[in-house]
Amino acid sequence: MRGQETAGAGLDDLRRRRKNAQLVGKSGDHRAAAALFEGLLPLYELALGAEHEETLAVRDALGLWIGDAGRLAEAVAILGDLLGTRERIQGNEHPDTLYTLDSLGYFVGESGDPAEGARLRLAALDGQERVLGPEHPDTLVTRNGAAVLIGAAGDPDRAVSMLRELLTVRHGIAGPHDPGTMRTRHEAARWTGEAGHPREARDLLQDLLPTRQDVLGVEHPHTLSTRHELARWTGETGGIDEAVASLRELLELRRQVQGLRHHRTLETWHQLARWTSAAGRPNEAAAMLRTLIPAREYTLGSRHPHTLASRQLLAVSTSRPTRDG
């Protein structure tokens, strides 16, 4: 009996630590959450076994937070392996299997294959709508993500249409200050710009940013993403010097919050170089890019579209005359 009580107390401690790790991740500290789950997984495997339901949930969370911390290839590997395990144990249409499928689609898209990521997320969405219903929180998250990847795969108009429809649903269910509603507002604004309406995108992002700062905090990764997109579309509408100033400040903040090699930090670094070049300082931009490109190669790989975009920008910047030239 005493041994059972000790084991139970140990499991209760693991569950408390797991809950705390989730809260750390949701607060915006993805690197810390990933480290906590890396420590928890072997303890869960020892306590419950590698294929216990709770152990699988810890593996799911580990894949998510490692990916959100910028370790994309590791996330894809963890979630791809977990998906096979879930399909074998729980079946293809179990809600947890569909959740893992959706997460895998997200990180496949982030890793440079948006078409395949969209295919995976649409497959998850099809199952979630049948199993969970069209207004379940997981279903809404997948709808949002599938729309984003459809845009990234080359159809921004369809992405905008899907996101605006989803925004109406989310606003009605949870209101304007819900994090999910704000995420859809952010993506709808971004893809409005990609669809050829940069001023509308800028205005939508200007309206969203104070709400994200108030609800999530000024250093939350989602708030930083809105600042990034606002700076970008400010540049696209002619505010080049303003975009450079905003991106320079944001880059320093992202280095502190997300780390120097996080793919979102590198994205802001690329945009800063882009608008610095457009402002008539291509030599300065080229110097940034010569440091950025190896970092992108390390994090994303040499053939990732973002790495190739930085190389292309370096070629443009080195051939562009300076403002004084």
N, C-alpha and C positions, 0 to 999 in steps of 0.2 A: 504493500500500500504506500509506504513512504517513498519508494522509488517512483511509483506512478505520480505521486504528488510533485516530486522533484521534476519529473519530465514535463508535467503540465505547467509548472511554474516557468520552466525554461522555454516552453512554446509560447506562453503568454508574453514573455520578454521579447521573443523574436517578433511576435505580432505587433507589439508596441514599437519596436525599432523599425519595422516595415512601415507602419503608419507614419512615423516621424520622417522617414526617408521620402515618402510620397509628398508630405507637406513641404519638405525642403525643396523638392523639385518644382512643385506648384508655385512656390514663392519666387521662382526664377533662377535658383542656383542649381543649374542642371549638372554641372561638374560634381558638386558635392553629393547630389542625389545618386549619380552614377557610381561614385566611390562607395557610398553606403550600401547600395544594392550589390555591388561586387563583393563586399564583405558578407552580406547576408546569404547569398545563394548557397555557398558550401555548407553553411549552418543549417539551412532548410533541407538540403539534400541529406545531410546526416540525420536530422531529426525526423523527417517524414518520408524520405525517399525521393529519387530523382523525378518520378512521374506522378507524385501526389498533386492534387489540384492546387494547393497553396504554393507548392514549389514551382509549378508552371506559371502561376501568377507573378511570382518573383522574377522568373526568367523574362516574362513579358515586360515587366517594369524595367528590368536591367537593360533590355534592348532599347526601350523607349528613351531612357535617360542617357544612355551612352550615345545614341543617335543625336539627341537634342544637345548634348555636350560637344557635338561636332565630329564624333568618331563614326562616320557614316558606314564605312565598309564593315566595321565590327557589328553595327546594328543590323545591317542586312543579313550578315551571317548568323547572328543569334536568332533573329526572328524567322529566317528561312528554315533553320533547323527546328525551331519551336513549332512552326506551322505544321511540319510533317508529323511531329509528335502529337499535336492536338488532333489532327485529322485521323490519326490511327486510334487514339484513345477516346476522343469525344465525338468524332464525326465531322463532316464538312459543314454542317449548318448549326453547330452549337454556337451560341453567342460568343463564347471565348475564342473559338476558332476564327469566327468572322472578325473579331476585334484584332487578332494577331494578323490576319490577312490584310486588313486595312492598314495597320501600322507598317507592315512590310511594304505595301504599295507606296506609302508616304516616303520611306527612306530610299526605295528604289528610284523614285522620282527625284529626290534630293541628290542622289548619287549620279545623276546625269542622264536618266532614261525616263523622261516624263510620259512617253507613250505607253511603256510597259507599266509604269506606276499607275497611270490612269486605268489601264485594263484591270489591274489587281484591285484597285479601289472600287471600280464599278462592279466587279464581281462580288466584293464584300457588300456593297450597297444593295445589290439585288437580293442577297440572302438576308440582310438585316431588315429590309422592308417587309419581307415575308415573315421572318421569325419574330422580330421585335416590334414592327410597326413603323409607319413613316415619320412619326413624331418622337420616337425614342431618342434620347441624347446621343447614343452611339451612331444611330442612323444619320442624325443631323451633322455630326462631325464628319462622317464619311462623305455625305453630299457636298460639304464645303471643300473637302480635300480633293474629291474627284473633279470638281469644277476647276480648281486651281491647276491641276495637272492637265486637264483638257486645254486650258489656256496655254500652259507651258509647251504643250505638244503642237501648238500652232493654230488654235481656234479661239482667240480672245473674245470674239463676239458671243460665241456659245457660252463661254465661261461667265461673262457678264450677265447674260440672261439667266443662267442657273443660279448665280449668286444673288441676284436681285429677288428672284422668286424665293430662295431660301431665307433671305433677310426678312421678308414679310412674315414668313412662318416663325422664325426665331423671335422677332420683335413681338409677335402676338403671344407666344408661349412664355417668354422670359423677360421681355422688356429691353429697353435700350442699353442698360448698364450691365447686362449679363456678359461675362467674358466671351461666350460663344457668339452672341450677337455682335459684339465689337470685332471679333475675329472675322466674321463674315463682312461687316462693314469695311474693314481694312482691305480684304481681298477684292471686294466689289469695286472699291476705289482704285486699287492698283490695276485691275484688269480693264477698268474704264479707260485708264491712261494707255494701256497697251493696245486697246481697240481704236485708238486715234483721238482721244478726247483729253489731252493733258491738263487743260485748265479745270475741267470738271473734276479730274482726279485730284489735283492739288487742293481744290476747295473742299472736297469730301474729306481729305486727310487732315486739313487744317481744322475742320469741325470735329473730327474724331480724336485728335491727339489730346486735348484737355481731358476728355472723358477717360481715356486709357491711363493718363497720368494720375487722375484722381482715384480710380478704382484699383489699378494694379501697382502704381508707384512709378517714379520716373526712371528707375533702373531695371524694371522688368523687361525681359527680352521682347515681349510683344509690344511694349511701348517703344523700345528701341527700333523695332521693325517699322513702326508707323513713322518715327522720325526719319528713318532712312528713306522710305518711299516719298515722304513729303519733300525732303531735300532734292530727291531725284526729279520729281515732277515740277518743283520750283525751277530747277535748271532747264527743264524742257520747255517751260513757258517764258524763258528769257532771263530769269533771275540767276545768272551764272555765278556772280560773286557771292550772292546769298547762299547758293547751294554749296559752294566751296567752304564757306565759313561754317555752315551747319554740319557738313560732313566731317570737317576736321575735328570739330568738338565731339561729334558722335563717335568717330574712330577711337579717340582716346578713352571715351566711356566704355565702348565695347571691349577694348583691350583689357580694361580693369574688370569688367563684369563677366565677359564670356571667354576671354583669353585671346592671345595674339593669333593663334592658328585656327580658331573656330571659323567655320565656313561663312558665318554671318559677318564676323569681323573682316574677313577677307573681301566679302562683297562690298562692304562700305569703303574699304581701302581702294578697291577697283573704281568705284564711283567717284571717289575723291580725285583719283588720278585722271579720270575721264574729264571731269569738269575743270580741273586745274589746266589740262591741255586746252580745253575749249576757251578758257579765260585768257589764253595767249601765253602760257608758260609751259610749253611742251617739254623743255629740258627738265624742269622740275617734275613733271608728270612721268617722264621716262625714268628718272632716278627712282621714283616710287615703284614703278612697275618692275624694274630690275630686281628689287627686293621682294615684291609681291609674288612674282611668277614662281620662284622656287617654293614659297610657302604654299601656294595653291597646288603645285605639283605634289608636295608632301601630303597635304590634307585630302585632296580630291583626285589626284592622279594626273598624269601628263595629257591624257586625252579627254578629260572632262570638259564639257562646253564652256564652263567658267574659266578654266585655265587657258583654253584656246582663245577666249574673248580677250583676256589680258595680254596674250601674245600679239593678237591683232592690234589692240590699242597701242602697244609699244611700237609696232611698225608704223602706225599712223603718226604717233607723237614724234618719232625721230625724223619724220619727213615733213613735219609741219613747221612753218616759220614762226619765230617768237613774236610777241606783241611789238617788240622794238625792231624786229628784223625786216 
